[in-house]
């Protein structure tokens, strides 16, 4: 059995794949939504839109599908909206005021009971 160590040099195709992988564009959610919304306006064809934004049509259709599904979930009430910090602060303040409102009559009631028991 001949055991020789063979080392293969990376091919030019390998280098190209590596460069493409490292320089791949990453779209934000906002960019994806804007592209899908642009397609919904139907001013240009999907193929032209994809060329304009340098994306594959299959990528566009994946984004479009996610966009439509998210819309369906939102309309059916399946999604939970994220609360802002301002809303949390307002709710905490309201909770504090309600506790004070309920606590005051309870304290008065307890004090009256203590006074009349004596």
C-alpha positions, 0 to 999 in steps of 0.5 A, spaced: 500 500 500 503 506 497 501 512 502 504 518 499 502 525 502 498 529 496 497 536 497 492 539 492 493 546 491 487 550 491 484 551 484 482 558 481 474 556 482 476 555 489 479 562 490 473 565 486 468 561 491 471 564 497 471 571 495 464 571 493 462 568 500 466 573 504 463 579 500 456 577 499 451 582 500 447 582 506 440 586 506 437 588 512 430 587 513 428 594 511 431 593 505 428 587 503 421 590 505 422 596 500 424 591 495 418 587 495 414 593 496 417 596 490 415 589 486 408 590 489 407 597 485 408 593 479 412 598 475 417 594 473 418 586 472 421 582 477 427 580 473 428 587 472 427 589 479 432 583 481 437 586 476 437 593 479 438 590 486 443 585 484 439 579 487 437 572 484 429 571 483 429 565 487 432 570 493 426 575 491 421 570 491 423 567 498 423 574 501 416 575 498 413 569 501 416 571 508 413 578 507 406 575 505 406 570 510 408 575 516 402 580 513 397 574 514 399 573 521 399 580 523 392 580 520 390 574 523 392 576 530 398 571 531 403 576 532 405 579 539 407 586 538 414 588 542 413 593 547 417 600 547 420 602 553 416 608 553 410 604 554 413 600 559 414 606 563 407 608 562 404 602 565 409 601 571 407 608 573 399 607 572 400 600 576 404 604 582 398 609 582 393 604 582 396 600 588 396 607 591 389 608 590 387 601 593 392 601 598 389 608 601 382 605 603 385 599 606 390 602 610 384 607 613 380 600 614 385 597 618 386 603 622 379 604 623 378 597 625 384 597 630 381 604 633 374 601 634 377 594 637 380 598 643 
